[in-house]
Amino acid sequence: MFQSRIDRAAAARLWDFGGIDYLNHGSFGACPLPVQQFLHEQQQRLLQSPVDYFIYESAARVEENRLFWAGLAHADAECVVPVDGATTGVNTVLTSLALRGYLKPGDEILITSHGYNACNNAARAIAAQTGAVVTVATLPFPVAAPEDVTVAILAAVTPRTRLALVDHITSISALVLPLADIVNSLKDRGVETLVDGAHAPAQLQLGLDALGAAFYTGNGHKWLCAAPGAAFLYVRPDFHDTIRPLNTSHGANDPDPRRSALLKTFAWQGTRDTTPWMTPKVAHATLSTLHKDGLPALMADNRELLLQSWRMLLDSLNQQAPAPDSMTGTMATIILPAGDAARLRHDIRQRDNIVTQLVPLNGIGGGDGRALRISAHAYNSAAQFDRLAAALARALAREKKGDLLPLPTAA
């Protein structure tokens, strides 16, 4: 039986879900009340006195939180810049590589079958612009061991492979990939890696300088519980002259010799609401109070809750785990039989007040089934997962009878 080392009832009071069992932190995160309050205060200051805010406050606060990201990611501060989200980070890198001639006709951009749809779309769009070709490494799912993923990725590499876009933690399948092995193996073959680390900050410990990937982008609004719009991009030093933000603004001709063009161009990207960029540090401080040993200990406790709840749900469905524990963080997937994923998810939400993620597997493996993905964070409890198991059993029984609630129709 799971014995949490934190007071989960007290932690849950830092969030307000209106009585919902929220088991889908992985999709969009969830902002605790102290972070919401800080964000609202900053936005109010910006709206009330924008000149004072932008001239006297914003630059210093953006820099403070950029340095926070560098510390959290164990990265050289000269290599870390703010972006709105991991998808923006991926688009920024791909666009910069295209504009500066790094990608040429016939070059190959390698993506994976488990990659995030929006980021894979970005790779396809850049390939169409440059004449490059997108190739897909088909990853196994279910997967028996981490090395099976590395083997699958390397099998798709050719002499023309220039760049690989690889997730740190996949979205639908919720797999923690063996990133260091992948990056090193690709580097040995002359292939640089762009890592979509959207789910990694505060779910995993990061060490980007040691990792050696050319590019890494991660979100603050997911497991760190910062506001949407808070993310970072890491650029290895040998690419500092190549990568520029999607918006060119004042920093492009800033004459200050003390800062690199990379830092100057990303620091000021036009008149925009930078207040979300300031929330990761506050979110980190909020989460760190929930365990006497700080955020790393909280992350470990969340993972223990996830693993126990995952096994309970698998047992209740007479299912095998689709991945080993070593490839699991604080979210995990269960493969359900084929059917209408959206309608089953809607039925559970409306009848049982439970929010979870349930989507078609869409060819990532597991046949034509559905992926039920669960997440565990500080506000969750074992009792919530017990309620999900019971609700799912009832919903699957209704599905067999054709009694699921219909999806709402568009107005």
N, C-alpha and C positions, 0 to 999 in steps of 0.2 A: 504494500500500500504506500502510495506517495506521501511523503512527509516533507512539506515545504519548509525551507529555512527562512522564509519571510512571512509576514502577516499579509496574506493575499487579500483578505477582506479589507484591510486598511489601505493597501495599495490600490484596490479597485475604486476607492472613494476619490482618487485623484483623476479619474475619468468619469464621464457622464454618458452612459449609453441608453438611458431611459428604460432600463429593465431588460434590454436585449442581451442575450448570450452572444457576445461578439467573438467569434472564433475564426475571424478572417483578417487578422492583423496584416498578413502578407500582402494583401492587395493594395491598400492605400495607407497603412499604418493607422494610428489613432493618437491624437494630440492630448496629453494630460492638461488639466485645468491650469496649472501654473504657467505652462508654455502658452496656452491660449491667452491668458491674461497679459503676459509679457508682449506677445505679438500685437494684441489690441492696443496696448499702451504705446508701442512704437509706431503703429500705423496712425494713431491719433496725433502723435507728435509730428509725424510727416505731413499729415493732411492740414493740421492747424498752422504750421509754420514751415513750409517746404524749403524756403531759402536757407533758413537757419539749419534745418535738418541736413540738407544735402551738402552744404558748405562746411558746417562745423561738426556734424555728428556721423554721417553715413560712412565716410571714408575710413575713419578710425575704427568704427564698429565692424565694418566689412573685413578690415585687415585683422582685427582681433579674432574673428571667427575663422578666417582663412588659416591663421596660425593654429587655432584649435583643431581644425581638420588635419593639418599636417601632423600634429602630435598624436591624434587618435589613430591615424593611419600609419604611424611610424615612417614618415616620409620626410625628405628634405623639404623645408618650407619653400624653397625657391621653385619647387616642382608642383605646387598645389595651387589651384585657382578655383574660384566659385563658379558654379553653373546652376541652372534651375532644376535639373533632374538628370538622372542617368541617361535617359533617352536623348536629352540635349547634349550631354557629354559625348555620346556615341556619334551623333550627327556632327558635332563640332570637329571631332577628330577626322571623320571620313571626309567632310567638306574641305578641311584644311589640306589633307593629303591629296585630294583631287585638284584643288586650285594651284598647288605648288608642284604638281607634276610627279608626285610620288607614285601614283597609280596611272598606268599606261594601258593602251589597248592590248588585250590579250593577257594582262596580269590577272591573277585569280585572288578573289577575296573568299576566304573559307568561313562559312557559318556552320551552325549545328542544327540538327532537327529539333533540339530542345530549346533553341534560342528564343528570346523574347520577340514577339511578332513585330512590334514597332521598330526595334533595332535591326532585325533582319530586313525589314522593308527599307530602312535607311541604306543598308548595304546594297540592296538591289537598285535603289535610285541612283546612288553614286556610280555603280557599275554601268548603268545605262548612260550616264553622262560622260564617263571616261572611256568607254569601250572595254572596260574590265569585265570579267566573268565571275559570277557568284557560283561557288560549288558548295555542296552540303555534305557534311559528315553526319551520317546516320548513327546516333547514339543508341545503345541498347536500353530497353525499358520493358519489363523489369531488368535490373542490372545486378549482377552477382558480386562485383568487386570494382574498386576505383580504377584499377589498371585497365579494365575493359573499356572505359571511356577514353583513356589515353590512346589505346590501340586503335579505336575507331576513328579518332581525330587524325592520327598520323597516317592511317590508311587512305585518307582523302587528300593528303598533301601531294603535290606534284612539283616539278621543277619551276612551274610558273606561279606557284602560290606566293603571294607577296605579304598578305596580312590575314590573320585569323581573328575573328570576333567570337569570343568565348565567354560564357557566363561563369561567374564564381559560384552562384547558387541559381539553379534554373527555376523558372517561374512555375509552370504547370506541374512538372514532375518533382519539384522541390529537392533536387539533388545537390549536395555540396560536392562540386567537382574537385579532382586532385590537381589544383591549379598550379602549384609549383612544378609538378612533374610535367604538366602540359606545356607551360611556358618554357621550361628548360629544353624539353624535347623539340619544340617548334624552333627555338633559337638555334639549336644544333643543326637544323635543316635550313637555316637562313630565313625563317619566317618570324616576323614581329607579331605581337599579340596586343589586341585591344580588348580589355576585360570589362564586361558589363557586370559591375559589382553592386547592382541596385539593392539587393537584399542583405549585403554583407555587413555594413557598419552596425555594430551593437548586436549582431547575431553571431559574428565570428570576430576573432582577434585578427587585426591586419598588420602586415609588415611589408609595405610596398617597396621600400628601398632594397630590402633583401630579396623580394620577389623578382625584380628585374624586368617586369613587363614594360613595354614601351608606353602603354597608356592604361589607365584604370579610372573608372568613374563609379561613384557610389552615392546612394541617396541618404538624406537625413530624415525624411518624413516617414520611412518605414520603421525599422526596428529601433532606431534612436528616438523616435517619437517627436521629432522636430516638426515644424510647419511644412506643408507642401510648398515646394519651390526652393528648398534648401538641399544642395548637393555639392559635390566637389569633383574636380577632374585632376588627375595626376598625369604629368607629362615628363617622361625621362629626359635628362639634360640634353641628349643629342638630338632631341626633337623640339627644343625650345624655340628655335628660329622658324619652325614649320607650322606650329599650331597657333591659331588665332580664333577669337570668339566669332560667333555668327553675326554679331552686331559690331561694326566698326564705329568707334566714337572718339572722344577726345584723347584717349590714351595712345592712339596710334602715332601722334606726333608730340607726345610729352617729352620735353628735352631733359628731364631729370636723369643724370647718368648713373644714379645709385640703384636704379631698379631696372630689371630686364624688360624687354618689350612684351614678353609673355605676361608678366605681372601687371604692367601698365595697361595693356589692352583689355584684360579681363576685369580689372578693378573698376573701370568706368565704362559701362556698356549702354550709355544713354540714360535719359530720365525714366527711371523705373522704380518700382517698389522693391527695395532691397531688404525690407524688414524680415522676410522669411530667412534670409541668409544669416541673420543674427540669432536665430532660435536654437541651433544645434548645441551650443554651449550651455544654454539654459536647460534644454532637454536632458543633456548628459548629467548635469547637476541634480535634476529632479530624479532621474532613475537611480543615480548613485546613492541616494538617501534610503532606498528601499531595502538594501541589504547591508549589514554591518561591515562587510568586506568590499562594498562598492559594486560597480557595474559588472566586472568580470564574474563575480560570484552570483549576481542576479542572472546573468546570461546562462550560467551553468544550471541554476535552479529551474529556469524556464525550460531548458533542454530536457532536464529530468522529467518534468511534468509532461512535456511533449511525447517523449519516448514511451512513458507508461501509458498515456492515454491512447497513443497510436496502437500499441499492442492490444489494449483492451478492445478498441474498435475493430481491429483485424480479427481478433478472436470471435467477436460477436457476429461477424460476417463470414466466418470460416474462410478467411483469406490469408494468404502469405504476404509478408512484407515485400514490396517491390524493390527494395534497396537495403543494403546493410546499415546498421546503426552508424558506422563510420562515415557514411555519406548523408547523414541527417543532422540538421541543426535544430531550429525551433519551429520548423514547419515540416509537414510530411504529407505524402499522398497515399490514398487508398484507391485501388482500381475497382470500379463498380461495373456491372454488366451494361451493355449498350442500352440506350434509351434517351429520352429528352432531358438533357442535363438542366437546361434553364427552367423547365417546368418543375422538376423535382426540387431544385434549389428554392424556387418561389413557394412551393407548397410547404416546405419546412420553415421558411421564413414567416409565412402568414399564419400557419397553424400553431407553430411552436415557439415563435419569437427567437429563432436562432439564425444568426448570420454566418454562413460558411461559404467556401468557394467550391463550385461544382461545375466543371466544364467538360466538353468532349475532349478526348485524347488527341484528336486531330492528327493522327498519323505519327505521333512521337513514340509509339509502341503500345503494347497492351491491346492490340487489335482495335476494334471499333467501340471500345468501352468508354467509360467516363472517369474523370479524375476528381475525387473528393479530396481537397487539400485542407488540412487543419493547421492552425497556428496557435502557439502558446506564448503569452506575454505575462507581465507581472499582475495584470488585473484578472487573469483567468484562474480557474480552479478545476480540480478533478471532477467536482460535481457537474460542472457545465458539460464536460465531455460525456459523462454518464447520461445526461439528458439528451445529448446529441445521438448517442447510440440508440436510445429508446425511440426518439423521434424519427431516426432514419429507418428503423425497423418498421415502424407504422407506415411511413411514407412509401417504402418499397412494397409493402403489402397493398396499399391503396393503388399504387402504380399497376400492379398485376391485375387489379379489378377495373382499371381505367377510371379511377376516381380521384386523380390528382386535380388540384385547382387549376383552372385555366390561367394562362398568362394574361396580364392586363393588356387591353388594346390601346393603341395610340389614339389620342384625342383628335 
